[in-house]
Amino acid sequence: MKLREIAAVLNATISCGAEKLDEEVEMGYSSDLMSDVLTLDTDNLVLITGLVNLQAIRTAEMADIRAIVFVRNKKVNQSMVKLAHENGMCLLESPYSLFKSSGLLFQAGLKPIY
Amino acid sequence: MKLTFTIQGGDFTHAGHPSSEVKKVLKQLNIDNKIIKNVVIALYEAEVNVVAHAYSGTVNVEIDENKITILVTDEGPGIPDIDLAMKPGYSTASKSVQEMGFGAGMGLPNIKKNTDEMWLETEVGKGTKVKMLNYFA
């Protein structure tokens, strides 16, 4: 699924990495717990989270995750955008809840990791 | 090649900086991406442990042709029961650490999972040393 389609499905705004919207991701993982994200062996995924802090970006950096959707209408800050930009990531902000975002993406064909 | 970094306890803003630098160096050395991911996830977990539990820490990285060895040393409370601390899901992290997205009791087990060898030395009331080794092939 293209990041562009994910943004459309989630009615999301793009806060970083608009040039990455044609990149494909195969799977999605929803979590507010970065400890769990760090245990994943997969990396071609989009992280869907309501945890809006620098450590969400750091976690994605270490786990080679290239796209994050922040849900519940949370807004990323400047230092998050800066770090994401340095790492070539795409950041999206959706007004929907974690549950609704995950459900819509699953329905649209994004695969779960497990 | 040797690299050294310092970590401040409680400073979540800079947690991940050493891991990030190590990642850049390993990429420049054309190390396999899967191995880089293992190394930086283990180091990042160790950094978060220092930030979450200790007062201060240092990271000493040594890279040679075949392997990377990382020693994370902290001044902190130490670990009273290592077996318990290695058990997935066991955590003594504070609520503020959990609000940062950590403190789920997965740190030490995940370091073990992502390294080829891991040693842990700890003294209650003094601090903890975690040594991590990953081979490049």
gemmi code that builds the backbone of each chain (N, CA, C; Angstrom):
import gemmi

chains = {
    "A": [
        ("MET", (0.850, -1.191, 0.000), (0.000, 0.000, 0.000), (0.892, 1.250, 0.000)),
        ("LYS", (0.568, 2.196, -0.850), (1.377, 3.418, -0.901), (1.068, 4.314, 0.307)),
        ("LEU", (2.069, 5.050, 0.766), (1.853, 5.965, 1.896), (0.770, 6.992, 1.546)),
        ("ARG", (0.707, 7.339, 0.267), (-0.312, 8.290, -0.204), (-1.726, 7.766, 0.074)),
        ("GLU", (-1.914, 6.451, -0.167), (-3.223, 5.833, 0.079), (-3.522, 5.801, 1.571)),
        ("ILE", (-2.496, 5.515, 2.367), (-2.671, 5.493, 3.829), (-3.123, 6.867, 4.319)),
        ("ALA", (-2.467, 7.899, 3.814), (-2.831, 9.269, 4.193), (-4.279, 9.572, 3.813)),
        ("ALA", (-4.692, 9.103, 2.629), (-6.058, 9.369, 2.157), (-7.083, 8.646, 3.029)),
        ("VAL", (-6.822, 7.366, 3.306), (-7.746, 6.559, 4.109), (-7.922, 7.161, 5.507)),
        ("LEU", (-6.844, 7.709, 6.051), (-6.875, 8.220, 7.435), (-7.150, 9.717, 7.506)),
        ("ASN", (-7.439, 10.322, 6.349), (-7.690, 11.752, 6.306), (-6.546, 12.508, 7.003)),
        ("ALA", (-5.330, 12.063, 6.710), (-4.154, 12.539, 7.460), (-3.461, 13.702, 6.763)),
        ("THR", (-2.830, 14.527, 7.568), (-1.976, 15.569, 7.018), (-0.532, 15.073, 7.079)),
        ("ILE", (0.281, 15.582, 6.183), (1.675, 15.129, 6.093), (2.558, 16.171, 6.756)),
        ("SER", (3.242, 15.786, 7.836), (4.062, 16.776, 8.527), (5.545, 16.633, 8.205)),
        ("CYS", (5.892, 15.549, 7.520), (7.293, 15.369, 7.111), (7.340, 14.303, 6.019)),
        ("GLY", (8.205, 14.491, 5.032), (8.450, 13.448, 4.037), (7.395, 13.334, 2.955)),
        ("ALA", (6.843, 14.478, 2.503), (5.829, 14.446, 1.436), (6.378, 13.790, 0.170)),
        ("GLU", (7.691, 13.855, -0.009), (8.296, 13.262, -1.207), (8.347, 11.734, -1.145)),
        ("LYS", (7.981, 11.188, 0.032), (8.038, 9.718, 0.189), (6.681, 9.057, -0.061)),
        ("LEU", (5.676, 9.841, -0.431), (4.309, 9.313, -0.461), (4.080, 8.188, -1.466)),
        ("ASP", (4.980, 8.046, -2.433), (4.798, 6.957, -3.393), (5.501, 5.677, -2.957)),
        ("GLU", (6.134, 5.706, -1.791), (6.779, 4.486, -1.286), (5.718, 3.516, -0.780)),
        ("GLU", (6.032, 2.233, -0.910), (5.097, 1.170, -0.542), (5.421, 0.614, 0.845)),
        ("VAL", (4.401, 0.374, 1.645), (4.589, -0.412, 2.865), (3.626, -1.587, 2.835)),
        ("GLU", (4.067, -2.677, 3.402), (3.294, -3.913, 3.303), (2.458, -4.151, 4.558)),
        ("MET", (3.038, -3.741, 5.706), (2.401, -4.097, 6.977), (2.221, -2.904, 7.903)),
        ("GLY", (1.340, -3.087, 8.883), (1.119, -2.054, 9.876), (1.241, -2.622, 11.277)),
        ("TYR", (1.637, -1.761, 12.223), (1.728, -2.178, 13.621), (1.263, -1.016, 14.490)),
        ("SER", (0.265, -1.279, 15.325), (-0.289, -0.219, 16.166), (0.150, -0.418, 17.605)),
        ("SER", (0.816, 0.584, 18.180), (1.260, 0.456, 19.570), (1.662, 1.809, 20.134)),
        ("ASP", (1.374, 1.994, 21.411), (1.890, 3.170, 22.110), (3.115, 2.783, 22.934)),
        ("LEU", (3.461, 1.500, 22.877), (4.574, 0.989, 23.669), (5.788, 0.748, 22.765)),
        ("MET", (6.790, 1.612, 22.886), (7.955, 1.507, 22.012), (8.768, 0.245, 22.310)),
        ("SER", (8.722, -0.220, 23.563), (9.394, -1.473, 23.940), (8.950, -2.616, 23.029)),
        ("ASP", (7.663, -2.664, 22.707), (7.142, -3.727, 21.838), (7.576, -3.522, 20.392)),
        ("VAL", (7.595, -2.270, 19.965), (8.003, -1.971, 18.586), (9.442, -2.437, 18.363)),
        ("LEU", (10.271, -2.281, 19.399), (11.689, -2.654, 19.288), (11.911, -4.168, 19.239)),
        ("THR", (10.880, -4.952, 19.532), (11.041, -6.409, 19.474), (10.647, -6.984, 18.110)),
        ("LEU", (10.174, -6.134, 17.181), (9.714, -6.638, 15.877), (10.890, -6.970, 14.967)),
        ("ASP", (10.746, -8.050, 14.214), (11.809, -8.418, 13.280), (11.573, -7.842, 11.885)),
        ("THR", (10.359, -7.367, 11.665), (9.996, -6.825, 10.354), (10.381, -5.347, 10.295)),
        ("ASP", (10.635, -4.826, 9.094), (10.820, -3.380, 9.042), (10.052, -2.676, 7.918)),
        ("ASN", (9.484, -3.424, 6.990), (8.711, -2.751, 5.943), (7.293, -2.484, 6.446)),
        ("LEU", (7.212, -1.559, 7.417), (5.911, -1.356, 8.047), (5.678, 0.113, 8.373)),
        ("VAL", (4.411, 0.415, 8.593), (4.068, 1.742, 9.089), (3.673, 1.574, 10.560)),
        ("LEU", (4.220, 2.444, 11.399), (3.878, 2.422, 12.820), (2.710, 3.376, 13.049)),
        ("ILE", (1.687, 2.875, 13.727), (0.514, 3.701, 14.027), (0.499, 3.879, 15.536)),
        ("THR", (0.581, 5.113, 16.012), (0.740, 5.320, 17.454), (0.107, 6.628, 17.931)),
        ("GLY", (-0.220, 6.647, 19.202), (-0.689, 7.877, 19.831), (0.390, 8.458, 20.734)),
        ("LEU", (1.572, 7.826, 20.730), (2.675, 8.320, 21.549), (3.432, 9.383, 20.759)),
        ("VAL", (3.246, 10.631, 21.156), (3.850, 11.717, 20.385), (5.023, 12.293, 21.159)),
        ("ASN", (6.183, 11.710, 20.964), (7.413, 12.274, 21.541), (8.611, 11.862, 20.693)),
        ("LEU", (9.764, 12.407, 21.052), (10.978, 12.180, 20.284), (11.350, 10.696, 20.252)),
        ("GLN", (11.007, 9.974, 21.326), (11.393, 8.565, 21.392), (10.639, 7.702, 20.385)),
        ("ALA", (9.453, 8.164, 19.955), (8.740, 7.428, 18.902), (9.553, 7.489, 17.608)),
        ("ILE", (10.139, 8.666, 17.340), (10.966, 8.834, 16.130), (12.256, 8.027, 16.272)),
        ("ARG", (12.891, 8.119, 17.464), (14.122, 7.356, 17.712), (13.891, 5.861, 17.536)),
        ("THR", (12.779, 5.392, 18.085), (12.458, 3.965, 17.985), (12.346, 3.553, 16.519)),
        ("ALA", (11.641, 4.372, 15.745), (11.485, 4.082, 14.313), (12.850, 4.100, 13.621)),
        ("GLU", (13.701, 5.031, 14.027), (15.043, 5.122, 13.442), (15.808, 3.822, 13.665)),
        ("MET", (15.813, 3.340, 14.917), (16.577, 2.132, 15.237), (15.974, 0.893, 14.580)),
        ("ALA", (14.641, 0.887, 14.463), (13.955, -0.292, 13.931), (13.799, -0.234, 12.403)),
        ("ASP", (14.427, 0.760, 11.756), (14.329, 0.925, 10.296), (12.886, 1.075, 9.802)),
        ("ILE", (12.072, 1.757, 10.576), (10.690, 2.029, 10.167), (10.673, 3.401, 9.492)),
        ("ARG", (10.094, 3.449, 8.273), (10.206, 4.691, 7.494), (8.977, 5.585, 7.547)),
        ("ALA", (7.888, 5.081, 8.163), (6.676, 5.908, 8.207), (5.945, 5.729, 9.531)),
        ("ILE", (5.454, 6.843, 10.081), (4.685, 6.795, 11.329), (3.398, 7.589, 11.141)),
        ("VAL", (2.285, 7.017, 11.613), (1.022, 7.761, 11.662), (0.733, 8.084, 13.120)),
        ("PHE", (0.589, 9.356, 13.438), (0.195, 9.758, 14.792), (-1.310, 9.968, 14.790)),
        ("VAL", (-1.983, 9.253, 15.685), (-3.457, 9.266, 15.685), (-3.999, 10.191, 16.786)),
        ("ARG", (-5.342, 10.208, 16.908), (-6.059, 10.981, 17.938), (-5.780, 12.483, 17.835)),
        ("ASN", (-5.499, 12.921, 16.583), (-5.291, 14.345, 16.341), (-4.094, 14.944, 17.083)),
        ("LYS", (-3.124, 14.104, 17.403), (-1.919, 14.593, 18.088), (-1.019, 15.291, 17.063)),
        ("LYS", (-0.344, 16.327, 17.523), (0.516, 17.094, 16.617), (1.988, 16.875, 16.956)),
        ("VAL", (2.775, 16.636, 15.933), (4.218, 16.452, 16.151), (4.874, 17.815, 16.374)),
        ("ASN", (6.008, 17.822, 17.077), (6.699, 19.094, 17.299), (7.911, 19.237, 16.374)),
        ("GLN", (8.537, 20.394, 16.425), (9.633, 20.718, 15.517), (10.814, 19.759, 15.636)),
        ("SER", (11.169, 19.398, 16.881), (12.336, 18.520, 17.034), (12.041, 17.115, 16.495)),
        ("MET", (10.771, 16.692, 16.575), (10.406, 15.398, 15.987), (10.529, 15.446, 14.467)),
        ("VAL", (10.046, 16.543, 13.883), (10.115, 16.687, 12.422), (11.570, 16.730, 11.965)),
        ("LYS", (12.400, 17.433, 12.737), (13.816, 17.560, 12.373), (14.487, 16.176, 12.351)),
        ("LEU", (14.267, 15.405, 13.423), (14.875, 14.075, 13.517), (14.333, 13.135, 12.429)),
        ("ALA", (13.033, 13.237, 12.169), (12.423, 12.390, 11.137), (12.990, 12.746, 9.767)),
        ("HIS", (13.159, 14.033, 9.533), (13.693, 14.499, 8.256), (15.123, 13.994, 8.044)),
        ("GLU", (15.934, 14.083, 9.103), (17.325, 13.589, 9.038), (17.382, 12.110, 8.672)),
        ("ASN", (16.339, 11.383, 9.084), (16.320, 9.945, 8.849), (15.447, 9.528, 7.661)),
        ("GLY", (15.024, 10.523, 6.886), (14.251, 10.229, 5.678), (12.918, 9.560, 5.937)),
        ("MET", (12.251, 9.975, 7.025), (10.975, 9.343, 7.373), (9.793, 10.188, 6.914)),
        ("CYS", (8.646, 9.509, 6.812), (7.398, 10.186, 6.498), (6.539, 10.197, 7.768)),
        ("LEU", (6.049, 11.369, 8.179), (5.180, 11.475, 9.354), (3.793, 11.950, 8.929)),
        ("LEU", (2.774, 11.228, 9.400), (1.390, 11.586, 9.096), (0.642, 11.841, 10.393)),
        ("GLU", (-0.338, 12.748, 10.353), (-1.174, 13.014, 11.525), (-2.632, 12.772, 11.144)),
        ("SER", (-3.280, 11.869, 11.894), (-4.686, 11.554, 11.591), (-5.592, 11.992, 12.737)),
        ("PRO", (-6.783, 12.489, 12.409), (-7.720, 12.878, 13.476), (-8.395, 11.662, 14.104)),
        ("TYR", (-8.251, 10.460, 13.492), (-8.970, 9.280, 13.963), (-8.276, 8.614, 15.159)),
        ("SER", (-9.045, 7.778, 15.874), (-8.493, 7.033, 17.014), (-7.568, 5.922, 16.510)),
        ("LEU", (-6.828, 5.329, 17.436), (-5.927, 4.224, 17.080), (-6.745, 3.059, 16.528)),
        ("PHE", (-7.877, 2.794, 17.169), (-8.749, 1.683, 16.750), (-9.290, 1.909, 15.340)),
        ("LYS", (-9.844, 3.091, 15.119), (-10.429, 3.387, 13.808), (-9.352, 3.384, 12.713)),
        ("SER", (-8.213, 3.994, 13.008), (-7.123, 4.045, 12.018), (-6.685, 2.637, 11.638)),
        ("SER", (-6.482, 1.791, 12.660), (-6.029, 0.423, 12.409), (-7.078, -0.338, 11.596)),
        ("GLY", (-8.347, -0.178, 11.980), (-9.437, -0.871, 11.291), (-9.535, -0.475, 9.831)),
        ("LEU", (-9.442, 0.823, 9.573), (-9.550, 1.306, 8.196), (-8.390, 0.804, 7.341)),
        ("LEU", (-7.193, 0.793, 7.918), (-6.032, 0.352, 7.146), (-6.071, -1.151, 6.898)),
        ("PHE", (-6.539, -1.903, 7.882), (-6.686, -3.356, 7.732), (-7.674, -3.650, 6.600)),
        ("GLN", (-8.789, -2.928, 6.629), (-9.832, -3.085, 5.618), (-9.293, -2.724, 4.219)),
        ("ALA", (-8.397, -1.760, 4.177), (-7.862, -1.310, 2.884), (-6.760, -2.231, 2.387)),
        ("GLY", (-6.392, -3.250, 3.179), (-5.444, -4.246, 2.691), (-4.069, -4.231, 3.330)),
        ("LEU", (-3.834, -3.334, 4.288), (-2.546, -3.336, 4.990), (-2.493, -4.575, 5.882)),
        ("LYS", (-1.371, -5.283, 5.845), (-1.293, -6.568, 6.560), (-0.803, -6.398, 7.992)),
        ("PRO", (-1.279, -7.256, 8.900), (-0.749, -7.255, 10.261), (0.571, -8.031, 10.302)),
        ("ILE", (1.400, -7.764, 11.306), (2.652, -8.535, 11.450), (2.353, -9.885, 12.061)),
        ("TYR", (1.453, -9.885, 13.043), (0.998, -11.149, 13.628), (-0.399, -10.980, 14.196)),
    ],
    "B": [
        ("MET", (38.412, 1.119, 15.642), (37.799, 2.415, 15.864), (37.110, 2.432, 17.235)),
        ("LYS", (37.305, 3.538, 17.958), (36.670, 3.638, 19.271), (35.794, 4.890, 19.353)),
        ("LEU", (34.651, 4.743, 19.988), (33.743, 5.882, 20.186), (33.299, 5.887, 21.647)),
        ("THR", (33.144, 7.090, 22.204), (32.666, 7.198, 23.584), (31.547, 8.233, 23.672)),
        ("PHE", (30.518, 7.916, 24.446), (29.398, 8.839, 24.656), (29.034, 8.848, 26.130)),
        ("THR", (28.436, 9.940, 26.576), (27.921, 9.947, 27.945), (26.387, 10.030, 27.909)),
        ("ILE", (25.769, 9.482, 28.952), (24.299, 9.495, 29.051), (23.933, 10.088, 30.406)),
        ("GLN", (22.932, 10.957, 30.422), (22.421, 11.506, 31.672), (21.146, 10.783, 32.089)),
        ("GLY", (21.087, 10.348, 33.324), (19.865, 9.728, 33.836), (18.689, 10.701, 33.708)),
        ("GLY", (17.548, 10.214, 33.293), (16.343, 11.049, 33.198), (16.243, 11.885, 31.939)),
        ("ASP", (17.304, 11.925, 31.129), (17.307, 12.787, 29.953), (16.795, 12.044, 28.715)),
        ("PHE", (15.483, 11.985, 28.588), (14.891, 11.247, 27.467), (15.077, 11.966, 26.135)),
        ("THR", (15.336, 13.260, 26.181), (15.491, 14.013, 24.930), (16.694, 13.524, 24.130)),
        ("HIS", (17.777, 13.209, 24.836), (18.987, 12.799, 24.123), (19.170, 11.287, 24.042)),
        ("ALA", (18.269, 10.529, 24.663), (18.371, 9.073, 24.571), (18.278, 8.679, 23.105)),
        ("GLY", (19.201, 7.860, 22.673), (19.188, 7.427, 21.281), (20.259, 8.107, 20.450)),
        ("HIS", (20.875, 9.151, 20.997), (21.929, 9.830, 20.232), (23.131, 8.913, 19.964)),
        ("PRO", (23.653, 8.222, 20.994), (24.766, 7.289, 20.719), (24.380, 6.207, 19.692)),
        ("SER", (23.180, 5.638, 19.834), (22.730, 4.599, 18.885), (22.698, 5.145, 17.465)),
        ("SER", (22.221, 6.380, 17.360), (22.114, 7.019, 16.065), (23.496, 7.208, 15.420)),
        ("GLU", (24.459, 7.638, 16.244), (25.826, 7.837, 15.737), (26.459, 6.509, 15.317)),
        ("VAL", (26.240, 5.479, 16.146), (26.793, 4.151, 15.828), (26.181, 3.632, 14.519)),
        ("LYS", (24.894, 3.879, 14.350), (24.214, 3.452, 13.118), (24.869, 4.090, 11.890)),
        ("LYS", (25.148, 5.398, 11.983), (25.777, 6.105, 10.855), (27.141, 5.501, 10.517)),
        ("VAL", (27.938, 5.243, 11.572), (29.280, 4.688, 11.364), (29.189, 3.305, 10.706)),
        ("LEU", (28.304, 2.457, 11.209), (28.179, 1.096, 10.662), (27.684, 1.116, 9.219)),
        ("LYS", (26.829, 2.074, 8.901), (26.358, 2.211, 7.514), (27.519, 2.599, 6.591)),
        ("GLN", (28.353, 3.517, 7.092), (29.516, 3.929, 6.300), (30.462, 2.754, 6.061)),
        ("LEU", (30.497, 1.843, 7.027), (31.378, 0.677, 6.905), (30.733, -0.443, 6.081)),
        ("ASN", (29.522, -0.150, 5.540), (28.798, -1.129, 4.713), (28.487, -2.446, 5.411)),
        ("ILE", (28.217, -2.352, 6.695), (27.815, -3.542, 7.446), (26.378, -3.899, 7.037)),
        ("ASP", (26.086, -5.191, 7.026), (24.749, -5.685, 6.673), (23.659, -4.993, 7.508)),
        ("ASN", (22.587, -4.558, 6.830), (21.519, -3.799, 7.501), (20.883, -4.538, 8.678)),
        ("LYS", (20.736, -5.844, 8.532), (20.122, -6.648, 9.585), (21.007, -6.603, 10.853)),
        ("ILE", (22.310, -6.670, 10.640), (23.241, -6.639, 11.784), (23.240, -5.245, 12.418)),
        ("ILE", (23.204, -4.212, 11.572), (23.144, -2.838, 12.101), (21.913, -2.683, 12.980)),
        ("LYS", (20.784, -3.192, 12.501), (19.532, -3.069, 13.259), (19.659, -3.767, 14.611)),
        ("ASN", (20.228, -4.973, 14.612), (20.424, -5.687, 15.886), (21.283, -4.871, 16.859)),
        ("VAL", (22.396, -4.334, 16.345), (23.335, -3.591, 17.193), (22.664, -2.348, 17.774)),
        ("VAL", (21.998, -1.569, 16.916), (21.465, -0.290, 17.399), (20.236, -0.475, 18.290)),
        ("ILE", (19.464, -1.533, 18.045), (18.323, -1.780, 18.936), (18.835, -2.176, 20.319)),
        ("ALA", (19.841, -3.035, 20.363), (20.408, -3.441, 21.659), (20.992, -2.229, 22.393)),
        ("LEU", (21.728, -1.383, 21.664), (22.327, -0.206, 22.297), (21.246, 0.779, 22.759)),
        ("TYR", (20.247, 0.961, 21.928), (19.163, 1.886, 22.285), (18.434, 1.406, 23.543)),
        ("GLU", (18.172, 0.114, 23.628), (17.540, -0.457, 24.831), (18.424, -0.192, 26.058)),
        ("ALA", (19.734, -0.380, 25.884), (20.655, -0.169, 27.008), (20.686, 1.303, 27.413)),
        ("GLU", (20.640, 2.184, 26.419), (20.592, 3.625, 26.710), (19.337, 3.988, 27.496)),
        ("VAL", (18.216, 3.466, 27.023), (16.941, 3.755, 27.694), (16.982, 3.237, 29.134)),
        ("ASN", (17.609, 2.081, 29.336), (17.762, 1.562, 30.708), (18.511, 2.545, 31.604)),
        ("VAL", (19.599, 3.115, 31.077), (20.378, 4.069, 31.871), (19.543, 5.320, 32.159)),
        ("VAL", (18.892, 5.844, 31.109), (18.068, 7.049, 31.274), (16.932, 6.787, 32.281)),
        ("ALA", (16.344, 5.591, 32.193), (15.182, 5.280, 33.031), (15.556, 4.964, 34.475)),
        ("HIS", (16.727, 4.348, 34.695), (17.018, 3.829, 36.032), (18.227, 4.444, 36.740)),
        ("ALA", (19.206, 4.935, 35.963), (20.478, 5.324, 36.588), (20.643, 6.844, 36.662)),
        ("TYR", (21.754, 7.271, 37.275), (22.022, 8.715, 37.409), (22.835, 9.222, 36.225)),
        ("SER", (23.787, 8.394, 35.789), (24.579, 8.757, 34.620), (25.222, 7.498, 34.058)),
        ("GLY", (25.721, 7.612, 32.846), (26.336, 6.436, 32.234), (27.280, 6.802, 31.117)),
        ("THR", (28.097, 5.816, 30.711), (28.962, 6.017, 29.551), (28.798, 4.836, 28.588)),
        ("VAL", (28.991, 5.144, 27.319), (28.934, 4.113, 26.284), (30.301, 4.066, 25.619)),
        ("ASN", (30.938, 2.910, 25.662), (32.224, 2.722, 24.983), (32.052, 1.711, 23.856)),
        ("VAL", (32.338, 2.185, 22.652), (32.137, 1.348, 21.473), (33.489, 1.028, 20.853)),
        ("GLU", (33.704, -0.229, 20.510), (34.934, -0.619, 19.832), (34.569, -1.437, 18.599)),
        ("ILE", (35.000, -0.917, 17.462), (34.677, -1.611, 16.204), (35.966, -2.105, 15.569)),
        ("ASP", (36.028, -3.390, 15.276), (37.170, -3.869, 14.484), (36.638, -4.573, 13.234)),
        ("GLU", (37.497, -5.280, 12.512), (37.109, -5.871, 11.228), (35.911, -6.811, 11.318)),
        ("ASN", (35.878, -7.597, 12.402), (34.874, -8.673, 12.462), (33.726, -8.437, 13.415)),
        ("LYS", (33.880, -7.453, 14.311), (32.855, -7.361, 15.350), (32.756, -5.960, 15.958)),
        ("ILE", (31.658, -5.756, 16.658), (31.486, -4.524, 17.433), (31.210, -4.919, 18.882)),
        ("THR", (31.959, -4.273, 19.784), (31.775, -4.530, 21.210), (31.349, -3.221, 21.859)),
        ("ILE", (30.276, -3.252, 22.606), (29.767, -2.039, 23.251), (29.644, -2.295, 24.750)),
        ("LEU", (30.243, -1.391, 25.520), (30.128, -1.491, 26.972), (29.356, -0.275, 27.480)),
        ("VAL", (28.233, -0.541, 28.134), (27.439, 0.539, 28.727), (27.570, 0.424, 30.240)),
        ("THR", (28.168, 1.443, 30.843), (28.414, 1.423, 32.281), (27.609, 2.531, 32.931)),
        ("ASP", (26.897, 2.214, 33.993), (26.172, 3.300, 34.656), (26.462, 3.380, 36.146)),
        ("GLU", (26.274, 4.580, 36.655), (26.244, 4.779, 38.104), (24.778, 4.857, 38.466)),
        ("GLY", (24.334, 3.898, 39.252), (22.904, 3.840, 39.538), (22.606, 2.859, 40.651)),
        ("PRO", (21.346, 2.470, 40.760), (20.941, 1.625, 41.887), (21.380, 0.169, 41.777)),
        ("GLY", (21.814, -0.258, 40.568), (22.147, -1.669, 40.372), (20.882, -2.513, 40.286)),
        ("ILE", (21.095, -3.810, 40.008), (19.947, -4.725, 39.850), (20.022, -5.792, 40.940)),
        ("PRO", (19.064, -5.792, 41.880), (19.117, -6.755, 42.992), (18.974, -8.216, 42.536)),
        ("ASP", (18.159, -8.462, 41.519), (17.921, -9.842, 41.081), (17.995, -9.905, 39.561)),
        ("ILE", (19.145, -10.355, 39.040), (19.359, -10.351, 37.584), (18.382, -11.290, 36.872)),
        ("ASP", (18.141, -12.475, 37.441), (17.225, -13.427, 36.791), (15.844, -12.817, 36.591)),
        ("LEU", (15.413, -12.089, 37.614), (14.106, -11.439, 37.540), (14.118, -10.327, 36.483)),
        ("ALA", (15.219, -9.565, 36.463), (15.329, -8.456, 35.502), (15.391, -8.956, 34.058)),
        ("MET", (15.906, -10.174, 33.870), (16.001, -10.744, 32.521), (14.672, -11.354, 32.067)),
        ("LYS", (13.745, -11.475, 32.991), (12.457, -12.102, 32.670), (11.581, -11.119, 31.898)),
        ("PRO", (11.127, -11.508, 30.672), (10.281, -10.588, 29.895), (9.043, -10.165, 30.692)),
        ("GLY", (8.793, -8.892, 30.742), (7.599, -8.373, 31.412), (7.850, -7.867, 32.820)),
        ("TYR", (9.022, -8.229, 33.395), (9.309, -7.727, 34.739), (9.950, -6.350, 34.631)),
        ("SER", (9.396, -5.375, 35.354), (9.929, -4.017, 35.264), (9.812, -3.281, 36.587)),
        ("THR", (10.783, -2.413, 36.851), (10.698, -1.546, 38.031), (10.606, -0.081, 37.584)),
        ("ALA", (10.320, 0.124, 36.301), (10.307, 1.489, 35.755), (9.177, 2.322, 36.359)),
        ("SER", (9.440, 3.614, 36.455), (8.448, 4.533, 37.022), (7.357, 4.842, 36.001)),
        ("LYS", (6.301, 5.463, 36.495), (5.186, 5.838, 35.622), (5.644, 6.826, 34.542)),
        ("SER", (6.560, 7.717, 34.900), (7.003, 8.707, 33.909), (7.783, 8.028, 32.774)),
        ("VAL", (8.495, 6.952, 33.092), (9.202, 6.197, 32.051), (8.195, 5.497, 31.141)),
        ("GLN", (7.133, 4.968, 31.749), (6.096, 4.294, 30.955), (5.389, 5.275, 30.031)),
        ("GLU", (5.254, 6.511, 30.502), (4.622, 7.537, 29.656), (5.476, 7.867, 28.427)),
        ("MET", (6.782, 7.554, 28.517), (7.664, 7.774, 27.370), (7.580, 6.620, 26.373)),
        ("GLY", (6.831, 5.573, 26.721), (6.671, 4.432, 25.809), (7.565, 3.258, 26.138)),
        ("PHE", (8.171, 3.303, 27.341), (9.079, 2.225, 27.743), (8.657, 1.661, 29.099)),
        ("GLY", (9.550, 0.867, 29.698), (9.252, 0.341, 31.024), (8.304, -0.834, 31.001)),
        ("ALA", (8.393, -1.643, 29.906), (7.502, -2.795, 29.799), (8.193, -4.086, 30.225)),
        ("GLY", (9.435, -3.953, 30.684), (10.150, -5.155, 31.095), (10.687, -5.962, 29.925)),
        ("MET", (10.941, -5.283, 28.809), (11.431, -5.986, 27.621), (12.873, -5.620, 27.287)),
        ("GLY", (13.443, -4.657, 27.991), (14.757, -4.115, 27.634), (15.879, -5.140, 27.648)),
        ("LEU", (16.150, -5.722, 28.814), (17.261, -6.676, 28.910), (17.041, -7.928, 28.050)),
        ("PRO", (15.815, -8.530, 28.067), (15.609, -9.676, 27.181), (15.824, -9.318, 25.712)),
        ("ASN", (15.451, -8.087, 25.337), (15.611, -7.682, 23.936), (17.075, -7.421, 23.585)),
        ("ILE", (17.869, -6.996, 24.567), (19.311, -6.845, 24.333), (19.903, -8.229, 24.056)),
        ("LYS", (19.511, -9.188, 24.867), (20.003, -10.562, 24.685), (19.638, -11.094, 23.292)),
        ("LYS", (18.391, -10.831, 22.902), (17.902, -11.313, 21.598), (18.697, -10.709, 20.429)),
        ("ASN", (19.109, -9.447, 20.583), (19.736, -8.741, 19.463), (21.262, -8.787, 19.441)),
        ("THR", (21.860, -9.470, 20.400), (23.328, -9.549, 20.428), (23.779, -11.002, 20.261)),
        ("ASP", (25.028, -11.177, 19.830), (25.579, -12.538, 19.763), (26.041, -12.970, 21.152)),
        ("GLU", (26.571, -12.011, 21.913), (26.953, -12.298, 23.296), (26.618, -11.094, 24.162)),
        ("MET", (26.232, -11.368, 25.396), (25.882, -10.287, 26.324), (26.332, -10.671, 27.726)),
        ("TRP", (26.966, -9.714, 28.410), (27.360, -9.937, 29.799), (26.762, -8.821, 30.653)),
        ("LEU", (26.329, -9.180, 31.841), (25.751, -8.197, 32.752), (26.448, -8.313, 34.101)),
        ("GLU", (26.914, -7.170, 34.583), (27.561, -7.142, 35.895), (26.905, -6.037, 36.683)),
        ("THR", (26.525, -6.300, 37.907), (25.818, -5.266, 38.641), (26.144, -5.319, 40.125)),
        ("GLU", (26.151, -4.159, 40.732), (26.349, -4.094, 42.175), (25.301, -3.141, 42.742)),
        ("VAL", (24.496, -3.669, 43.664), (23.422, -2.860, 44.229), (24.004, -1.633, 44.929)),
        ("GLY", (23.460, -0.468, 44.622), (23.921, 0.775, 45.228), (25.081, 1.431, 44.477)),
        ("LYS", (25.660, 0.733, 43.502), (26.780, 1.301, 42.736), (26.457, 1.497, 41.249)),
        ("GLY", (26.033, 0.407, 40.618), (25.725, 0.548, 39.197), (25.756, -0.756, 38.443)),
        ("THR", (25.587, -0.629, 37.119), (25.458, -1.808, 36.256), (26.327, -1.646, 35.013)),
        ("LYS", (26.913, -2.764, 34.574), (27.662, -2.786, 33.317), (27.026, -3.806, 32.397)),
        ("VAL", (26.739, -3.375, 31.178), (26.228, -4.315, 30.168), (27.211, -4.306, 29.010)),
        ("LYS", (27.715, -5.483, 28.671), (28.623, -5.591, 27.530), (27.926, -6.375, 26.440)),
        ("MET", (27.986, -5.835, 25.238), (27.268, -6.450, 24.116), (28.225, -6.673, 22.963)),
        ("LEU", (28.140, -7.823, 22.348), (29.023, -8.124, 21.229), (28.224, -8.632, 20.036)),
        ("ASN", (28.489, -8.062, 18.879), (27.880, -8.556, 17.637), (28.972, -8.789, 16.599)),
        ("TYR", (28.927, -9.946, 15.958), (29.859, -10.234, 14.857), (29.264, -9.721, 13.547)),
        ("PHE", (30.139, -9.328, 12.628), (29.673, -8.780, 11.357), (29.365, -9.861, 10.325)),
        ("ALA", (29.780, -11.079, 10.598), (29.475, -12.152, 9.628), (29.171, -13.433, 10.373)),
    ],
}
model = gemmi.Model(1)
for chain_id, residues in chains.items():
    chain = gemmi.Chain(chain_id)
    for i, (resn, *xyz) in enumerate(residues, 1):
        res = gemmi.Residue()
        res.name, res.seqid = resn, gemmi.SeqId(i, " ")
        for name, pos in zip(("N", "CA", "C"), xyz):
            atom = gemmi.Atom()
            atom.name, atom.element = name, gemmi.Element(name[0])
            atom.pos, atom.b_iso = gemmi.Position(*pos), 0.0
            res.add_atom(atom)
        chain.add_residue(res)
    model.add_chain(chain)
structure = gemmi.Structure()
structure.add_model(model)
structure.setup_entities()
